[in-house]
């Protein structure tokens, strides 16, 4: 069974600075997708960024980028120029052949003014 | 386009009762997945429905069940509620089931079992 591990339960960063959230996963599959979801306080979960395992190029979405290391099974999220609105729970998720999303326990990110 | 809606948003039930939660997907979406979110266990997959058929199921007891209607709306039912069923229940819809269709999440139903 696939597992997703987020080793940082909580993190904080100053506004305008850069922060990196870690995620590792375990799978024997070769074709899969990885995601970072953001869940703001009392608001809906939204997709931040996704990465297809067969693509070597790291995905980027504006201030959000990932460092995907397939051999190491590592998938970290970098947030540049952090904004107060980035304060949220961030979940790393895996989707493989079973097609269901497997989530990590989440990292609570606080952006301080 | 309207997002995923879930009703009710909050619910308080007593142990032993049963509860039904509803999820209306985004128009045109045919796949609905359900997740349970708790502080201890995090987000866990319950089941997924596609075109009124359960395509995938997580590791939850048979007290948890669901169904999907012809208009893609989905309901999940929990019978004989236990204290440990207190959680945020999220549903997510996507255009079609499969690898990879982006899932859009609803706001969730907060269930408290006393």
Boltz contact constraints between the chains, C-beta under 6 A:
constraints:
  - contact:
      token1: [A, 33]
      token2: [B, 100]
      max_distance: 6.0
  - contact:
      token1: [A, 44]
      token2: [B, 105]
      max_distance: 6.0
  - contact:
      token1: [A, 44]
      token2: [B, 107]
      max_distance: 6.0
  - contact:
      token1: [A, 45]
      token2: [B, 105]
      max_distance: 6.0
  - contact:
      token1: [A, 47]
      token2: [B, 102]
      max_distance: 6.0
  - contact:
      token1: [A, 99]
      token2: [B, 99]
      max_distance: 6.0
  - contact:
      token1: [A, 100]
      token2: [B, 45]
      max_distance: 6.0
  - contact:
      token1: [A, 100]
      token2: [B, 56]
      max_distance: 6.0
  - contact:
      token1: [A, 103]
      token2: [B, 42]
      max_distance: 6.0
  - contact:
      token1: [A, 103]
      token2: [B, 43]
      max_distance: 6.0
  - contact:
      token1: [A, 105]
      token2: [B, 42]
      max_distance: 6.0
